[in-house]
Amino acid sequence: MKPQLKRLLSHVPGLLNLARLTAETVRVCMRWRVTGLAAEAGFFALLSLPPLIFGLLGAVGYLAKPFGANVREQVTKSIIDYADQFLTPDVINNVIQPTLNQALSGGRADVISIGFLLSLWSGSRCLNVLLDTISIMYGQGGMRGIIRTRVMSLSLYFVSLLFAAVLIPLMLIGPDLLSRIVPKSLQFLMILYWPLVGGLTILGFATLFYIATPKRAPWVRDLPGATLTLVIWVLSSYGLRYFLGNSVDGFSVYGPLSATIVVLIWLYFLGIGVLIGAALNAAASRLWPPPEVAPISEKAREWLGEGVARLRPDEPREPRNGSSKAASTEDEDSTGLDSSRAIG
């Protein structure tokens, strides 16, 4: 940065640091090819979506008993209303609607099991690529072994499935149906529905950034990148919806492929948001290095050693030769037998 520009920016508090952070973030994105890595992550995410979505839709049928019989209709209506904004009526009537009717016809254990098995490989592969790309943006690519990365991606995929199986159907239901379940005395909490969803999303992205890096900074330092990821995600979703709503109308030359193309574009923007958020955290760590934090494994070994030391009884120590002689001399002096003072 030129000295004249630095002097100009220094007149406004915090503006110089913001400019340095922005420039460093752009440099990190250009160095590690953020667009290429986002395309790779978006492709594998698209590859893992069909079996995962079918598995989740098969689980929605089991929610009819606790949430009411109209859960399936509400979920179907929400999906069709959202898809109607960028898909043609022919695709919705001939592809989306029949698929939803078959998948949501009661609890589908077969759909859940087959979808789970198919999504196990593709979903873990998607998370494996995502962990790898995030670590590359932090400048820590290749520091974690292949086996360790694969095991971590499988573990994260199982955890994400548990959360998604509950969270995604509730998000599709929305606050309208939830307001019928919540007691009237707690209806004011429905105002916090979307802020709570946004906050949980930020916490999820921050945790993903924290886990993906081999050399980890304090978890709090990943929150700015997670917030930027959510902002980019929301803005790109609204921008894509506006563009498709004005450009895709009536007959589509792509036919049923238009849904896949739109989802791939949306996942591409989501990948860009995640990687730019990771680049922001990496730039902040480069400009203002965090304090060194011992790994959790070392802390656990320390705490375990201290706990064992407290539980172990104190062992009697054998006195050394010098200390024993000194102790005997003190005993003799205390009796007064060897004193030069006369007795009596």
MARBA-432453 format. One line per field, with one value per residue: residue number from 1; residue in one letter; z, y negated, x negated of N, C-alpha, C in turn. Coordinates in steps of 0.1 Angstrom, whole numbers, plus 5000, padded with zeros to 4 digits. Layout:
BEGIN
nr	NUM  ...
rest	a  ...
nz	Z  ...
ny	Y  ...
nx	X  ...
caz	Z  ...
cay	Y  ...
cax	X  ...
cz	Z  ...
cy	Y  ...
cx	X  ...
***
This chain:
BEGIN
nr	1  2  3  4  5  6  7  8  9  10  11  12  13  14  15  16  17  18  19  20  21  22  23  24  25  26  27  28  29  30  31  32  33  34  35  36  37  38  39  40  41  42  43  44  45  46  47  48  49  50  51  52  53  54  55  56  57  58  59  60  61  62  63  64  65  66  67  68  69  70  71  72  73  74  75  76  77  78  79  80  81  82  83  84  85  86  87  88  89  90  91  92  93  94  95  96  97  98  99  100  101  102  103  104  105  106  107  108  109  110  111  112  113  114  115  116  117  118  119  120  121  122  123  124  125  126  127  128  129  130  131  132  133  134  135  136  137  138  139  140  141  142  143  144  145  146  147  148  149  150  151  152  153  154  155  156  157  158  159  160  161  162  163  164  165  166  167  168  169  170  171  172  173  174  175  176  177  178  179  180  181  182  183  184  185  186  187  188  189  190  191  192  193  194  195  196  197  198  199  200  201  202  203  204  205  206  207  208  209  210  211  212  213  214  215  216  217  218  219  220  221  222  223  224  225  226  227  228  229  230  231  232  233  234  235  236  237  238  239  240  241  242  243  244  245  246  247  248  249  250  251  252  253  254  255  256  257  258  259  260  261  262  263  264  265  266  267  268  269  270  271  272  273  274  275  276  277  278  279  280  281  282  283  284  285  286  287  288  289  290  291  292  293  294  295  296  297  298  299  300  301  302  303  304  305  306  307  308  309  310  311  312  313  314  315  316  317  318  319  320  321  322  323  324  325  326  327  328  329  330  331  332  333  334  335  336  337  338  339  340  341  342  343  344
rest	m  k  p  q  l  k  r  l  l  s  h  v  p  g  l  l  n  l  a  r  l  t  a  e  t  v  r  v  c  m  r  w  r  v  t  g  l  a  a  e  a  g  f  f  a  l  l  s  l  p  p  l  i  f  g  l  l  g  a  v  g  y  l  a  k  p  f  g  a  n  v  r  e  q  v  t  k  s  i  i  d  y  a  d  q  f  l  t  p  d  v  i  n  n  v  i  q  p  t  l  n  q  a  l  s  g  g  r  a  d  v  i  s  i  g  f  l  l  s  l  w  s  g  s  r  c  l  n  v  l  l  d  t  i  s  i  m  y  g  q  g  g  m  r  g  i  i  r  t  r  v  m  s  l  s  l  y  f  v  s  l  l  f  a  a  v  l  i  p  l  m  l  i  g  p  d  l  l  s  r  i  v  p  k  s  l  q  f  l  m  i  l  y  w  p  l  v  g  g  l  t  i  l  g  f  a  t  l  f  y  i  a  t  p  k  r  a  p  w  v  r  d  l  p  g  a  t  l  t  l  v  i  w  v  l  s  s  y  g  l  r  y  f  l  g  n  s  v  d  g  f  s  v  y  g  p  l  s  a  t  i  v  v  l  i  w  l  y  f  l  g  i  g  v  l  i  g  a  a  l  n  a  a  a  s  r  l  w  p  p  p  e  v  a  p  i  s  e  k  a  r  e  w  l  g  e  g  v  a  r  l  r  p  d  e  p  r  e  p  r  n  g  s  s  k  a  a  s  t  e  d  e  d  s  t  g  l  d  s  s  r  a  i  g
nz	5000  4992  5006  5007  5004  5028  5047  5041  5047  5074  5088  5094  5120  5122  5095  5080  5089  5081  5053  5049  5057  5038  5014  5019  5021  4995  4982  4992  4982  4954  4953  4960  4941  4943  4929  4914  4933  4946  4926  4924  4950  4949  4928  4939  4961  4948  4937  4960  4969  4958  4969  4996  4999  4992  5013  5035  5028  5030  5057  5065  5065  5089  5106  5107  5127  5153  5146  5132  5107  5084  5078  5057  5034  5039  5037  5010  4997  5004  4992  4964  4960  4964  4943  4921  4916  4900  4882  4854  4847  4835  4843  4871  4873  4860  4870  4896  4913  4911  4922  4948  4958  4958  4975  4999  5008  5035  5061  5048  5050  5033  5014  5031  5040  5016  5005  5025  5024  4998  4999  5018  5008  4988  5002  5023  5007  4996  5019  5025  5004  5009  5035  5027  5008  5025  5043  5025  5018  5042  5041  5049  5035  5029  5053  5069  5072  5047  5055  5081  5073  5059  5078  5095  5078  5074  5101  5105  5086  5095  5119  5108  5093  5114  5125  5102  5095  5114  5114  5088  5079  5098  5091  5065  5072  5085  5103  5105  5107  5130  5149  5154  5171  5192  5225  5234  5252  5247  5222  5215  5211  5185  5170  5172  5155  5128  5133  5151  5135  5117  5135  5144  5120  5116  5138  5131  5107  5117  5134  5115  5101  5122  5127  5103  5099  5104  5121  5146  5155  5182  5186  5185  5167  5142  5138  5123  5096  5093  5096  5073  5053  5056  5049  5022  5012  5016  5001  4975  4971  4970  4948  4928  4927  4919  4894  4879  4882  4864  4840  4834  4821  4812  4784  4786  4773  4783  4797  4820  4830  4839  4866  4879  4869  4880  4908  4909  4903  4925  4946  4938  4944  4971  4978  4971  4990  5014  5011  5007  5032  5047  5037  5047  5074  5074  5064  5085  5105  5095  5095  5121  5142  5161  5196  5205  5209  5228  5215  5217  5224  5237  5259  5271  5279  5297  5317  5324  5335  5357  5372  5378  5393  5416  5427  5434  5462  5485  5484  5508  5512  5511  5532  5522  5525  5535  5545  5565  5583  5591  5604  5625  5639  5647  5664  5684  5693  5704  5726  5743  5751  5739  5743  5749  5772  5807  5828  5852
ny	5012  4978  4950  4925  4932  4946  4926  4911  4929  4933  4912  4917  4936  4970  4975  4979  5004  5019  5016  5028  5054  5061  5060  5080  5102  5104  5109  5135  5149  5147  5160  5187  5195  5191  5193  5217  5237  5234  5242  5269  5278  5272  5289  5315  5313  5311  5336  5351  5344  5355  5383  5376  5357  5373  5391  5375  5365  5389  5392  5372  5381  5394  5374  5367  5376  5364  5336  5332  5340  5324  5319  5330  5319  5292  5291  5300  5279  5258  5264  5266  5239  5225  5236  5228  5203  5203  5224  5240  5245  5269  5286  5287  5298  5323  5335  5326  5325  5352  5367  5357  5365  5393  5396  5385  5400  5411  5426  5435  5461  5475  5456  5440  5457  5466  5441  5432  5449  5444  5417  5418  5423  5402  5379  5379  5376  5351  5335  5341  5329  5302  5297  5300  5278  5256  5257  5253  5226  5214  5217  5241  5265  5300  5306  5323  5358  5383  5404  5395  5372  5384  5400  5379  5365  5384  5387  5360  5360  5379  5365  5342  5352  5360  5336  5323  5339  5332  5304  5294  5303  5288  5262  5261  5264  5240  5208  5205  5229  5238  5220  5228  5249  5241  5229  5203  5185  5184  5173  5150  5157  5166  5145  5145  5165  5166  5149  5167  5190  5178  5172  5198  5208  5192  5201  5227  5225  5213  5233  5252  5240  5240  5267  5276  5267  5277  5265  5248  5217  5197  5204  5182  5164  5173  5165  5139  5146  5166  5151  5134  5154  5162  5138  5135  5158  5153  5129  5138  5158  5143  5126  5145  5156  5133  5128  5152  5152  5131  5138  5165  5178  5193  5214  5236  5242  5261  5278  5304  5303  5278  5274  5287  5272  5247  5253  5262  5237  5223  5237  5233  5205  5207  5222  5203  5183  5197  5201  5175  5165  5182  5172  5146  5150  5162  5141  5123  5137  5137  5109  5101  5121  5148  5157  5185  5216  5245  5278  5297  5324  5323  5307  5324  5346  5333  5325  5350  5362  5344  5350  5377  5375  5361  5380  5400  5414  5396  5406  5418  5402  5411  5399  5381  5387  5365  5349  5366  5367  5341  5340  5357  5344  5321  5333  5342  5318  5307  5323  5316  5330  5329  5304  5276  5262  5262  5288  5286
nx	4992  4995  4976  4989  5016  5019  5015  5038  5059  5055  5066  5092  5105  5098  5102  5079  5069  5091  5088  5063  5070  5089  5074  5055  5072  5082  5058  5052  5074  5069  5044  5049  5068  5098  5121  5119  5116  5140  5158  5151  5158  5186  5194  5190  5207  5232  5233  5237  5261  5287  5292  5291  5312  5334  5333  5338  5363  5378  5377  5394  5420  5423  5427  5453  5470  5461  5463  5486  5511  5509  5483  5468  5482  5476  5448  5445  5458  5442  5417  5425  5434  5410  5395  5409  5402  5379  5381  5396  5432  5436  5415  5420  5445  5442  5419  5409  5432  5444  5422  5420  5444  5442  5420  5428  5449  5459  5438  5408  5389  5373  5365  5350  5329  5316  5310  5293  5272  5262  5256  5236  5210  5208  5215  5196  5173  5178  5176  5150  5136  5144  5132  5106  5103  5108  5087  5067  5071  5065  5038  5027  5027  5024  5013  5026  5031  5041  5058  5066  5080  5101  5114  5122  5139  5160  5169  5179  5198  5217  5225  5236  5257  5274  5281  5292  5314  5333  5333  5336  5362  5377  5370  5381  5408  5412  5419  5447  5462  5450  5458  5484  5480  5465  5472  5496  5487  5460  5457  5444  5418  5415  5407  5380  5373  5361  5337  5325  5321  5302  5281  5274  5265  5242  5227  5224  5208  5185  5176  5171  5149  5131  5127  5117  5091  5057  5038  5050  5066  5080  5114  5132  5121  5128  5153  5158  5153  5172  5196  5193  5196  5223  5235  5227  5239  5267  5271  5262  5282  5306  5299  5296  5321  5336  5325  5331  5358  5365  5354  5358  5385  5415  5411  5382  5351  5334  5350  5358  5332  5327  5333  5311  5290  5295  5293  5266  5253  5261  5249  5223  5220  5224  5201  5181  5187  5181  5153  5143  5149  5132  5108  5109  5106  5081  5065  5068  5055  5030  5023  5028  5015  5027  5026  5005  5019  5022  5026  5057  5053  5028  5035  5054  5038  5021  5040  5049  5026  5021  5044  5040  5017  5027  5045  5027  5012  4989  4956  4933  4902  4868  4843  4814  4778  4764  4784  4793  4772  4771  4795  4792  4771  4785  4803  4786  4776  4799  4803  4782  4760  4735  4727  4706  4710  4710  4724  4749
caz	5000  4990  5018  5006  5007  5042  5055  5039  5054  5088  5094  5099  5129  5118  5081  5075  5092  5072  5039  5049  5058  5025  5004  5022  5018  4980  4978  4996  4972  4941  4954  4961  4931  4951  4920  4910  4945  4948  4916  4929  4962  4944  4921  4948  4969  4940  4936  4972  4973  4955  4979  5009  4999  4992  5026  5044  5025  5035  5071  5068  5067  5103  5114  5106  5140  5163  5142  5126  5094  5073  5076  5043  5025  5041  5031  4996  4992  5005  4981  4951  4959  4962  4930  4911  4913  4889  4873  4845  4852  4830  4852  4884  4872  4855  4877  4911  4920  4913  4930  4962  4963  4961  4986  5012  5011  5047  5064  5038  5055  5021  5009  5041  5040  5003  5004  5034  5019  4986  5003  5027  5000  4981  5012  5029  4997  4996  5031  5024  4995  5016  5045  5020  5003  5036  5048  5015  5020  5054  5039  5056  5027  5029  5066  5076  5064  5039  5064  5091  5067  5055  5090  5100  5070  5077  5114  5103  5078  5104  5127  5099  5090  5125  5126  5090  5096  5122  5112  5074  5078  5105  5083  5054  5077  5087  5116  5105  5113  5144  5158  5159  5181  5204  5233  5232  5262  5241  5208  5212  5208  5171  5164  5172  5147  5118  5140  5157  5124  5113  5145  5144  5108  5118  5147  5123  5098  5125  5139  5103  5099  5133  5126  5090  5099  5113  5132  5150  5163  5190  5179  5183  5156  5130  5136  5112  5083  5092  5093  5059  5045  5057  5042  5008  5009  5015  4989  4963  4969  4965  4935  4918  4926  4911  4880  4873  4881  4853  4828  4831  4821  4801  4779  4789  4763  4791  4802  4834  4835  4844  4881  4882  4866  4890  4921  4908  4904  4939  4954  4935  4951  4985  4980  4971  5003  5024  5009  5010  5047  5052  5033  5056  5087  5072  5063  5098  5113  5090  5099  5136  5146  5173  5205  5203  5218  5228  5209  5228  5229  5248  5272  5278  5285  5309  5327  5329  5343  5369  5379  5384  5404  5428  5432  5438  5476  5486  5488  5517  5506  5519  5533  5517  5535  5541  5553  5577  5592  5597  5613  5637  5646  5654  5676  5695  5699  5711  5739  5751  5756  5733  5744  5757  5784  5819  5833  5866
cay	5000  4966  4942  4915  4938  4950  4914  4907  4938  4932  4901  4923  4947  4983  4976  4984  5018  5025  5017  5039  5067  5064  5063  5093  5112  5105  5116  5149  5155  5148  5169  5201  5198  5194  5198  5231  5245  5233  5251  5283  5281  5272  5302  5327  5310  5314  5351  5358  5339  5363  5393  5370  5351  5384  5397  5365  5365  5401  5390  5362  5388  5398  5362  5364  5379  5354  5323  5331  5347  5316  5316  5334  5309  5280  5293  5301  5266  5249  5268  5262  5225  5221  5241  5221  5190  5204  5236  5239  5253  5283  5293  5288  5308  5336  5340  5322  5329  5367  5371  5353  5373  5406  5396  5381  5409  5418  5428  5444  5466  5479  5444  5435  5466  5465  5427  5430  5457  5437  5404  5420  5421  5389  5368  5378  5371  5337  5329  5342  5318  5290  5296  5297  5265  5246  5258  5246  5211  5210  5219  5253  5276  5311  5309  5335  5370  5386  5413  5387  5364  5392  5403  5367  5362  5394  5383  5348  5363  5385  5355  5333  5359  5360  5322  5320  5347  5325  5290  5290  5303  5277  5250  5261  5261  5225  5204  5205  5241  5240  5211  5235  5259  5234  5223  5189  5177  5183  5169  5139  5163  5168  5134  5149  5177  5164  5146  5179  5198  5172  5174  5212  5210  5187  5209  5239  5222  5211  5246  5259  5234  5244  5281  5279  5263  5285  5256  5240  5205  5197  5205  5169  5157  5178  5159  5130  5153  5173  5140  5130  5165  5161  5126  5138  5168  5147  5120  5146  5164  5133  5122  5156  5157  5122  5130  5163  5148  5122  5144  5179  5177  5200  5226  5236  5251  5271  5288  5309  5300  5264  5275  5291  5261  5237  5258  5261  5223  5218  5243  5226  5193  5211  5225  5191  5177  5204  5200  5161  5164  5187  5163  5135  5155  5164  5128  5117  5144  5133  5096  5100  5135  5152  5164  5199  5224  5259  5287  5303  5336  5320  5303  5336  5353  5325  5326  5364  5363  5337  5357  5389  5370  5357  5392  5409  5409  5392  5416  5414  5400  5415  5388  5382  5388  5352  5345  5375  5363  5328  5342  5363  5334  5313  5341  5343  5305  5305  5330  5309  5339  5325  5290  5272  5256  5271  5293  5284
cax	5000  4986  4976  4999  5029  5019  5018  5052  5068  5052  5073  5104  5101  5102  5103  5066  5069  5101  5083  5053  5077  5096  5064  5050  5082  5082  5046  5053  5083  5062  5033  5054  5078  5110  5132  5117  5119  5155  5164  5148  5167  5200  5197  5192  5219  5243  5233  5242  5275  5299  5295  5293  5325  5344  5333  5345  5378  5384  5379  5404  5432  5425  5431  5468  5476  5459  5465  5499  5512  5507  5469  5464  5487  5469  5435  5446  5461  5430  5407  5430  5434  5397  5390  5417  5396  5369  5383  5408  5443  5435  5406  5426  5457  5438  5407  5408  5445  5445  5411  5423  5456  5437  5410  5435  5461  5457  5424  5402  5377  5365  5358  5340  5318  5309  5304  5282  5260  5257  5251  5225  5198  5208  5215  5182  5164  5180  5170  5135  5132  5146  5122  5093  5103  5107  5073  5058  5073  5057  5024  5024  5030  5015  5007  5033  5029  5053  5066  5072  5090  5112  5121  5128  5151  5170  5175  5186  5210  5227  5231  5244  5269  5283  5287  5300  5326  5342  5333  5341  5377  5383  5369  5391  5421  5413  5425  5462  5467  5445  5466  5495  5476  5460  5483  5499  5478  5446  5458  5435  5405  5415  5400  5366  5371  5350  5324  5319  5315  5290  5271  5270  5257  5229  5220  5220  5197  5173  5171  5165  5136  5122  5123  5110  5077  5049  5033  5062  5066  5092  5127  5138  5115  5135  5167  5159  5154  5186  5206  5192  5201  5237  5239  5226  5249  5280  5271  5262  5295  5315  5295  5299  5336  5341  5321  5338  5372  5367  5349  5363  5400  5421  5403  5368  5344  5327  5360  5355  5318  5326  5332  5298  5281  5297  5287  5252  5249  5263  5239  5211  5219  5222  5187  5174  5189  5173  5139  5140  5149  5120  5097  5109  5100  5066  5059  5068  5045  5017  5020  5027  5013  5033  5017  5004  5028  5018  5037  5065  5047  5018  5042  5060  5027  5017  5051  5049  5014  5024  5054  5034  5008  5035  5050  5017  5007  4975  4946  4922  4889  4857  4834  4801  4768  4761  4795  4794  4762  4775  4806  4786  4764  4795  4809  4776  4775  4811  4802  4772  4750  4722  4725  4694  4714  4709  4737  4751
cz	5000  5003  5018  5009  5022  5050  5053  5047  5069  5095  5099  5107  5123  5103  5075  5077  5083  5058  5039  5049  5044  5014  5007  5019  5003  4976  4981  4986  4959  4942  4953  4951  4937  4941  4916  4921  4948  4938  4919  4940  4958  4937  4930  4958  4961  4938  4948  4976  4970  4965  4992  5010  5000  5006  5036  5041  5030  5050  5075  5071  5081  5112  5115  5120  5151  5159  5134  5112  5082  5071  5062  5033  5026  5035  5016  4990  4993  4994  4967  4950  4957  4948  4919  4907  4902  4880  4865  4851  4847  4839  4865  4883  4868  4863  4892  4918  4922  4923  4945  4967  4966  4974  5000  5015  5023  5050  5055  5043  5044  5015  5018  5040  5028  5002  5013  5029  5007  4990  5012  5020  4995  4991  5019  5020  4996  5007  5031  5015  5002  5027  5038  5015  5013  5041  5038  5016  5032  5052  5046  5048  5028  5042  5073  5066  5057  5048  5074  5085  5064  5067  5096  5092  5072  5091  5112  5095  5087  5113  5120  5095  5102  5127  5114  5090  5104  5118  5098  5073  5086  5098  5071  5060  5080  5100  5117  5112  5128  5154  5162  5170  5194  5212  5231  5241  5256  5227  5205  5208  5193  5164  5163  5163  5137  5123  5146  5146  5119  5122  5145  5131  5110  5127  5139  5114  5106  5130  5127  5101  5110  5131  5114  5090  5109  5124  5135  5158  5172  5182  5176  5171  5142  5128  5125  5099  5082  5090  5079  5050  5045  5049  5027  5004  5007  5003  4976  4960  4964  4951  4924  4916  4917  4896  4873  4872  4869  4840  4824  4832  4809  4797  4782  4779  4771  4797  4817  4839  4841  4860  4885  4880  4877  4904  4920  4909  4918  4948  4951  4943  4966  4988  4980  4984  5014  5023  5011  5025  5053  5049  5042  5069  5085  5071  5077  5107  5108  5095  5114  5141  5159  5183  5203  5214  5216  5222  5221  5233  5240  5261  5279  5285  5298  5320  5333  5338  5357  5378  5386  5395  5417  5434  5438  5452  5476  5491  5497  5510  5516  5520  5527  5528  5542  5550  5566  5587  5599  5607  5626  5646  5654  5666  5687  5702  5708  5725  5748  5756  5751  5735  5753  5770  5796  5823  5847  5871
cy	4988  4957  4931  4920  4942  4937  4909  4916  4937  4921  4906  4935  4960  4985  4982  4999  5025  5026  5027  5053  5071  5067  5077  5104  5115  5112  5131  5156  5157  5159  5184  5204  5201  5198  5212  5240  5245  5242  5266  5287  5281  5284  5314  5325  5314  5329  5358  5354  5349  5374  5387  5364  5362  5390  5388  5365  5377  5400  5381  5369  5392  5386  5359  5366  5368  5340  5321  5337  5338  5312  5319  5324  5296  5280  5293  5287  5257  5252  5263  5247  5219  5224  5233  5208  5191  5216  5234  5248  5267  5292  5296  5299  5322  5343  5338  5328  5344  5372  5369  5362  5387  5406  5393  5389  5417  5419  5439  5449  5471  5467  5439  5444  5465  5451  5426  5437  5450  5424  5406  5417  5406  5378  5367  5373  5356  5330  5330  5331  5304  5287  5293  5283  5254  5246  5251  5231  5206  5212  5232  5266  5287  5314  5320  5347  5374  5395  5404  5378  5372  5396  5391  5364  5372  5390  5370  5351  5370  5374  5345  5339  5359  5346  5319  5327  5340  5310  5286  5292  5292  5264  5249  5259  5246  5221  5204  5217  5243  5231  5218  5245  5252  5228  5208  5180  5176  5179  5158  5145  5166  5157  5137  5161  5176  5159  5158  5188  5192  5173  5188  5215  5204  5195  5222  5237  5220  5224  5254  5253  5239  5258  5284  5276  5272  5277  5246  5228  5206  5197  5192  5162  5162  5172  5148  5136  5160  5163  5136  5141  5164  5149  5129  5148  5162  5138  5127  5153  5155  5128  5133  5157  5145  5124  5141  5160  5139  5128  5157  5178  5185  5212  5225  5246  5262  5282  5291  5305  5286  5264  5278  5280  5250  5241  5258  5247  5219  5224  5237  5213  5196  5214  5213  5184  5183  5201  5185  5159  5170  5179  5151  5139  5157  5151  5121  5124  5140  5118  5094  5115  5137  5158  5179  5207  5239  5268  5293  5316  5334  5316  5314  5344  5346  5327  5340  5367  5356  5345  5370  5386  5367  5370  5401  5405  5406  5403  5411  5413  5404  5403  5391  5383  5375  5347  5353  5371  5350  5330  5348  5353  5325  5320  5341  5329  5302  5311  5323  5318  5335  5311  5287  5266  5266  5275  5290  5270
cx	4991  4987  4987  5013  5030  5022  5032  5061  5066  5060  5087  5101  5107  5102  5090  5065  5079  5095  5072  5059  5083  5085  5058  5059  5083  5069  5046  5063  5076  5051  5038  5065  5092  5121  5131  5120  5134  5162  5162  5157  5181  5203  5199  5204  5232  5244  5238  5256  5286  5302  5298  5307  5336  5345  5340  5360  5385  5386  5390  5418  5434  5428  5446  5475  5474  5464  5479  5499  5509  5492  5464  5469  5479  5455  5435  5449  5449  5420  5412  5430  5420  5392  5397  5411  5385  5370  5396  5419  5442  5426  5413  5437  5452  5427  5408  5420  5446  5434  5415  5435  5451  5428  5417  5447  5458  5442  5418  5389  5367  5357  5347  5328  5310  5303  5293  5270  5254  5250  5238  5212  5197  5207  5201  5172  5165  5174  5155  5129  5133  5135  5108  5092  5102  5093  5064  5059  5066  5042  5019  5027  5020  5009  5014  5032  5043  5063  5073  5082  5102  5121  5128  5141  5162  5177  5184  5199  5221  5233  5240  5257  5279  5289  5296  5313  5337  5344  5339  5356  5383  5382  5378  5405  5423  5420  5440  5467  5462  5453  5479  5492  5472  5472  5484  5490  5464  5446  5448  5421  5404  5408  5385  5363  5359  5337  5317  5314  5303  5278  5265  5261  5243  5221  5215  5208  5184  5168  5165  5151  5126  5118  5115  5096  5069  5043  5044  5059  5078  5104  5133  5133  5121  5148  5168  5161  5167  5197  5205  5198  5216  5242  5238  5236  5263  5281  5271  5275  5305  5312  5298  5314  5341  5337  5329  5353  5375  5363  5355  5378  5405  5413  5389  5362  5337  5337  5357  5341  5317  5325  5318  5288  5282  5291  5272  5246  5250  5253  5225  5209  5218  5207  5178  5175  5181  5159  5135  5140  5137  5108  5097  5103  5085  5059  5058  5057  5031  5013  5019  5027  5020  5023  5017  5012  5024  5029  5044  5060  5036  5024  5048  5049  5022  5027  5051  5038  5016  5034  5049  5025  5015  5040  5040  5012  4992  4966  4936  4909  4878  4847  4820  4791  4765  4772  4797  4784  4766  4786  4801  4779  4774  4801  4799  4775  4787  4810  4792  4761  4736  4720  4713  4697  4715  4723  4738  4748
***
